[in-house]
């Protein structure tokens, strides 16, 4: 892909977006459970997620999470694939916060309990 500078008649190669190292999918939208409501179930991200992670999420893999607001009302459930790192905040930063104002994300631990990260 190139950026074309019309005034100079030059083409400059652009650097593509870096491929993400994580991915997530929304498995339940608690905000829009009624008929006719816009439901975000199935939403995946980020856009730069590798196809391999998309396939794994579609097959049911991933660590379970939920996103909540300040009042600890659950808005979304989902699954995440990636490192145990800052990337675990990805679903919140990529989707939960800008889409619905979520302020926290919790992951299910080995004991089946949710923990805020």
Secondary structure as GFF3:
##gff-version 3
##sequence-region A 1 117
A	DSSP	beta_strand	2	5	.	.	.	ID=ss1
A	DSSP	beta_strand	10	13	.	.	.	ID=ss2
A	DSSP	beta_strand	23	29	.	.	.	ID=ss3
A	DSSP	beta_strand	44	45	.	.	.	ID=ss4
A	DSSP	alpha_helix	51	58	.	.	.	ID=ss5
A	DSSP	beta_strand	63	68	.	.	.	ID=ss6
A	DSSP	beta_strand	74	81	.	.	.	ID=ss7
A	DSSP	three_ten_helix	86	89	.	.	.	ID=ss8
A	DSSP	alpha_helix	90	91	.	.	.	ID=ss9
A	DSSP	pi_helix	92	96	.	.	.	ID=ss10
A	DSSP	alpha_helix	97	100	.	.	.	ID=ss11
A	DSSP	beta_strand	104	108	.	.	.	ID=ss12
A	DSSP	beta_strand	114	116	.	.	.	ID=ss13
###
